[in-house]
Amino acid sequence: MDLEQTDYLAGLTDGEGCFEIEAKSLTAFSLRFHITLRADSKQILELLQKTFGGPLIFRRVSAEMAERKPNLQPSYTWQIEARAAVLGLINYFDEHLLVIKAAEYQVWREAAMVYYRHSVGRSGSRERSNPDWLIAAMHAYKSELHRLKEYDAQPANLIVDIDDSQLPLL
């Protein structure tokens, strides 16, 4: 199965995916996407890894954690963070509709495009500073992404008030 041609990743992302922006330092950021599943679902993540790249990370459950949360299981996380892989995911998600996480994706996508277009990156072993406006923009994207992850948060332009009296009877 060619996962790049199916909506499988989009559906899995709506249920289990996570878009993140992390401040790596005062002036540098990382854009990351990941999916975490129980260890017995490793084959799904291996297929995604083979198709889109990125590492698989095993997370075991310590004895102490197992005592506190007896239903917690070992898991694997498939993660995309490298610039080329992030841009590949953007190409995929631009073609495959997200429903539940559409707003999160749009913020993450915009942050990636702005950051990759304007960041100065690294020069040799000394990190050059990104412009102040870019740092402020990335913090704003990160805050908006965090806000959208709250249980009932919705972007203002997607809230629709439906008058039930206008709907046809079935």
HELIX and SHEET records of a PDB file:
HELIX    1   1 LEU A    3  GLN A    5  5                                   3    
HELIX    2   2 TYR A    8  GLU A   16  1                                   9    
HELIX    3   3 ALA A   39  SER A   41  5                                   3    
HELIX    4   4 LYS A   42  PHE A   52  1                                  11    
HELIX    5   5 ALA A   63  ARG A   68  1                                   6    
HELIX    6   6 ARG A   83  GLU A   95  1                                  13    
HELIX    7   7 ALA A  102  HIS A  118  1                                  17    
HELIX    8   8 ASP A  132  LEU A  148  1                                  17    
HELIX    9   9 ALA A  156  LEU A  158  5                                   3    
HELIX   10  10 ASP A  164  GLN A  166  5                                   3    
SHEET    1   A 4 GLY A  17  ALA A  23  0                                        
SHEET    2   A 4 PHE A  29  ARG A  38 -1                                        
SHEET    3   A 4 SER A  75  ILE A  80 -1                                        
SHEET    4   A 4 LEU A  56  ARG A  59 -1                                        
SHEET    1   B 2 ARG A 122  SER A 123  0                                        
SHEET    2   B 2 ARG A 126  GLU A 127 -1                                        
END                                                                             
